[in-house]
Amino acid sequence: MKLLIAAVLAFSCLSVETASASEEQFLKSIEGRWTGGGLVLRELGGQKVNVTCNMQSKANASRFQMDGSCRALVVISRGFNANVTASGARYSGTYVGVSGKPSTLVGSRFGNTISFDVTWANVVYGDRKARMEVRKVGANGLQIRTIDKDPKSGKSIVTTQLNLKKS
């Protein structure tokens, strides 16, 4: 019986180390310089605007940081950044976008996607809640999406979708 308990404890410790190694490997895979573009919804019911973006991401075993900017209509440029800490497959941190104020990120990783619940610093599209996904696509791709709800219909709307390639 003692041998069984010792084996279970040893396996549990091994699983935690493997999970940590897995997170480190994933985080390191999103480190680097990224370029690309996508679509951003300026207001509910409005048109989506094409943007071009540049981003630098740094990562270690338990943290990642993204700093970037997107440009629309040749003259409008907006910066953004995220600072996130991983604890196993759980992630938490902050995101600063157009408002210039930190919004809260809390989420988990499933496969190649980190899914965050976002609490915006200000009301956006009628409330302060949204979802954000950071998805690794193949060896050199990264997709960042923000999904919000239309307050009238309750339907989910992709408000930002950026498709980036490692450069």
Contacts in CASP RR format, 6 or more apart in sequence:
PFRMAT RR
TARGET T0000
AUTHOR 0000-0000-0000
METHOD contacts of the structure
MODEL  1
MKLLIAAVLAFSCLSVETASASEEQFLKSIEGRWTGGGLVLRELGGQKVN
VTCNMQSKANASRFQMDGSCRALVVISRGFNANVTASGARYSGTYVGVSG
KPSTLVGSRFGNTISFDVTWANVVYGDRKARMEVRKVGANGLQIRTIDKD
PKSGKSIVTTQLNLKKS
19 88 0 8 1.000
19 89 0 8 1.000
20 61 0 8 1.000
20 62 0 8 1.000
20 88 0 8 1.000
23 61 0 8 1.000
23 62 0 8 1.000
23 86 0 8 1.000
23 88 0 8 1.000
23 89 0 8 1.000
23 109 0 8 1.000
24 60 0 8 1.000
24 61 0 8 1.000
24 62 0 8 1.000
26 109 0 8 1.000
26 112 0 8 1.000
26 136 0 8 1.000
27 59 0 8 1.000
27 60 0 8 1.000
27 61 0 8 1.000
27 62 0 8 1.000
27 63 0 8 1.000
27 64 0 8 1.000
27 86 0 8 1.000
28 59 0 8 1.000
28 60 0 8 1.000
29 136 0 8 1.000
30 57 0 8 1.000
30 59 0 8 1.000
30 64 0 8 1.000
30 134 0 8 1.000
30 136 0 8 1.000
30 142 0 8 1.000
31 57 0 8 1.000
31 58 0 8 1.000
31 59 0 8 1.000
31 64 0 8 1.000
32 56 0 8 1.000
32 57 0 8 1.000
32 58 0 8 1.000
32 166 0 8 1.000
33 54 0 8 1.000
33 55 0 8 1.000
33 56 0 8 1.000
33 57 0 8 1.000
33 166 0 8 1.000
33 167 0 8 1.000
34 53 0 8 1.000
34 54 0 8 1.000
34 55 0 8 1.000
34 56 0 8 1.000
34 57 0 8 1.000
34 141 0 8 1.000
34 142 0 8 1.000
34 164 0 8 1.000
34 165 0 8 1.000
34 166 0 8 1.000
34 167 0 8 1.000
35 52 0 8 1.000
35 53 0 8 1.000
35 54 0 8 1.000
35 55 0 8 1.000
35 164 0 8 1.000
35 165 0 8 1.000
35 167 0 8 1.000
36 52 0 8 1.000
36 53 0 8 1.000
36 54 0 8 1.000
36 162 0 8 1.000
36 163 0 8 1.000
36 164 0 8 1.000
36 165 0 8 1.000
37 50 0 8 1.000
37 51 0 8 1.000
37 52 0 8 1.000
37 53 0 8 1.000
37 70 0 8 1.000
37 162 0 8 1.000
37 163 0 8 1.000
37 164 0 8 1.000
38 50 0 8 1.000
38 51 0 8 1.000
38 52 0 8 1.000
38 53 0 8 1.000
38 161 0 8 1.000
38 162 0 8 1.000
38 163 0 8 1.000
39 48 0 8 1.000
39 49 0 8 1.000
39 50 0 8 1.000
39 51 0 8 1.000
39 160 0 8 1.000
39 161 0 8 1.000
40 48 0 8 1.000
40 49 0 8 1.000
40 51 0 8 1.000
40 70 0 8 1.000
40 72 0 8 1.000
40 159 0 8 1.000
40 160 0 8 1.000
41 48 0 8 1.000
41 49 0 8 1.000
41 157 0 8 1.000
41 158 0 8 1.000
41 159 0 8 1.000
41 160 0 8 1.000
42 48 0 8 1.000
42 49 0 8 1.000
44 125 0 8 1.000
44 150 0 8 1.000
44 151 0 8 1.000
44 157 0 8 1.000
49 72 0 8 1.000
49 73 0 8 1.000
50 72 0 8 1.000
51 70 0 8 1.000
51 71 0 8 1.000
51 72 0 8 1.000
51 162 0 8 1.000
52 70 0 8 1.000
52 71 0 8 1.000
53 68 0 8 1.000
53 69 0 8 1.000
53 70 0 8 1.000
53 71 0 8 1.000
53 162 0 8 1.000
53 164 0 8 1.000
54 68 0 8 1.000
54 69 0 8 1.000
55 66 0 8 1.000
55 67 0 8 1.000
55 68 0 8 1.000
55 69 0 8 1.000
55 164 0 8 1.000
56 66 0 8 1.000
56 67 0 8 1.000
56 68 0 8 1.000
57 64 0 8 1.000
57 65 0 8 1.000
57 66 0 8 1.000
57 67 0 8 1.000
58 64 0 8 1.000
58 65 0 8 1.000
59 65 0 8 1.000
62 85 0 8 1.000
62 86 0 8 1.000
62 87 0 8 1.000
63 83 0 8 1.000
63 84 0 8 1.000
63 85 0 8 1.000
63 86 0 8 1.000
64 82 0 8 1.000
64 84 0 8 1.000
64 86 0 8 1.000
65 81 0 8 1.000
65 82 0 8 1.000
65 83 0 8 1.000
65 84 0 8 1.000
66 80 0 8 1.000
66 81 0 8 1.000
66 82 0 8 1.000
67 80 0 8 1.000
67 81 0 8 1.000
68 79 0 8 1.000
68 80 0 8 1.000
68 81 0 8 1.000
69 77 0 8 1.000
69 78 0 8 1.000
69 79 0 8 1.000
69 80 0 8 1.000
70 77 0 8 1.000
70 78 0 8 1.000
70 79 0 8 1.000
70 80 0 8 1.000
70 162 0 8 1.000
71 77 0 8 1.000
72 78 0 8 1.000
78 97 0 8 1.000
78 98 0 8 1.000
79 97 0 8 1.000
79 98 0 8 1.000
80 95 0 8 1.000
80 96 0 8 1.000
80 97 0 8 1.000
80 98 0 8 1.000
81 95 0 8 1.000
81 96 0 8 1.000
81 97 0 8 1.000
82 93 0 8 1.000
82 94 0 8 1.000
82 95 0 8 1.000
82 96 0 8 1.000
82 105 0 8 1.000
83 93 0 8 1.000
83 94 0 8 1.000
84 91 0 8 1.000
84 92 0 8 1.000
84 93 0 8 1.000
84 94 0 8 1.000
84 105 0 8 1.000
84 114 0 8 1.000
85 91 0 8 1.000
85 92 0 8 1.000
85 93 0 8 1.000
86 109 0 8 1.000
89 108 0 8 1.000
89 109 0 8 1.000
89 110 0 8 1.000
90 107 0 8 1.000
90 108 0 8 1.000
91 105 0 8 1.000
91 106 0 8 1.000
91 107 0 8 1.000
91 108 0 8 1.000
91 109 0 8 1.000
91 114 0 8 1.000
91 116 0 8 1.000
92 104 0 8 1.000
92 105 0 8 1.000
92 106 0 8 1.000
92 107 0 8 1.000
93 104 0 8 1.000
93 105 0 8 1.000
93 106 0 8 1.000
94 102 0 8 1.000
94 103 0 8 1.000
94 104 0 8 1.000
94 105 0 8 1.000
95 102 0 8 1.000
95 103 0 8 1.000
95 104 0 8 1.000
95 105 0 8 1.000
95 118 0 8 1.000
95 132 0 8 1.000
96 102 0 8 1.000
96 103 0 8 1.000
97 103 0 8 1.000
99 120 0 8 1.000
99 121 0 8 1.000
99 122 0 8 1.000
100 121 0 8 1.000
101 121 0 8 1.000
101 122 0 8 1.000
102 121 0 8 1.000
103 118 0 8 1.000
103 119 0 8 1.000
103 120 0 8 1.000
103 121 0 8 1.000
104 118 0 8 1.000
104 119 0 8 1.000
105 116 0 8 1.000
105 117 0 8 1.000
105 118 0 8 1.000
105 132 0 8 1.000
106 116 0 8 1.000
106 117 0 8 1.000
107 114 0 8 1.000
107 115 0 8 1.000
107 116 0 8 1.000
107 117 0 8 1.000
108 114 0 8 1.000
108 115 0 8 1.000
109 115 0 8 1.000
112 135 0 8 1.000
112 136 0 8 1.000
112 137 0 8 1.000
112 138 0 8 1.000
113 133 0 8 1.000
113 134 0 8 1.000
113 135 0 8 1.000
113 136 0 8 1.000
114 133 0 8 1.000
114 134 0 8 1.000
114 135 0 8 1.000
115 131 0 8 1.000
115 132 0 8 1.000
115 133 0 8 1.000
116 131 0 8 1.000
116 132 0 8 1.000
116 133 0 8 1.000
116 134 0 8 1.000
117 129 0 8 1.000
117 131 0 8 1.000
118 129 0 8 1.000
118 130 0 8 1.000
118 131 0 8 1.000
118 132 0 8 1.000
118 146 0 8 1.000
119 128 0 8 1.000
119 129 0 8 1.000
120 128 0 8 1.000
120 129 0 8 1.000
120 130 0 8 1.000
121 128 0 8 1.000
122 128 0 8 1.000
124 130 0 8 1.000
124 148 0 8 1.000
125 148 0 8 1.000
125 149 0 8 1.000
125 150 0 8 1.000
125 151 0 8 1.000
125 157 0 8 1.000
125 159 0 8 1.000
126 151 0 8 1.000
127 149 0 8 1.000
127 151 0 8 1.000
129 148 0 8 1.000
129 149 0 8 1.000
130 146 0 8 1.000
130 147 0 8 1.000
130 148 0 8 1.000
130 149 0 8 1.000
130 159 0 8 1.000
131 146 0 8 1.000
131 147 0 8 1.000
131 148 0 8 1.000
132 144 0 8 1.000
132 145 0 8 1.000
132 146 0 8 1.000
132 147 0 8 1.000
133 143 0 8 1.000
133 144 0 8 1.000
133 145 0 8 1.000
133 147 0 8 1.000
134 142 0 8 1.000
134 143 0 8 1.000
134 144 0 8 1.000
135 142 0 8 1.000
135 143 0 8 1.000
135 144 0 8 1.000
135 145 0 8 1.000
136 142 0 8 1.000
137 143 0 8 1.000
137 163 0 8 1.000
140 165 0 8 1.000
140 166 0 8 1.000
141 163 0 8 1.000
141 164 0 8 1.000
141 165 0 8 1.000
141 166 0 8 1.000
142 163 0 8 1.000
142 164 0 8 1.000
142 165 0 8 1.000
142 166 0 8 1.000
143 161 0 8 1.000
143 162 0 8 1.000
143 163 0 8 1.000
143 164 0 8 1.000
144 160 0 8 1.000
144 161 0 8 1.000
144 162 0 8 1.000
144 164 0 8 1.000
145 158 0 8 1.000
145 160 0 8 1.000
145 161 0 8 1.000
145 162 0 8 1.000
146 158 0 8 1.000
146 159 0 8 1.000
146 160 0 8 1.000
146 161 0 8 1.000
147 156 0 8 1.000
147 157 0 8 1.000
147 158 0 8 1.000
147 159 0 8 1.000
148 156 0 8 1.000
148 157 0 8 1.000
148 159 0 8 1.000
149 155 0 8 1.000
149 156 0 8 1.000
149 157 0 8 1.000
150 156 0 8 1.000
150 157 0 8 1.000
END
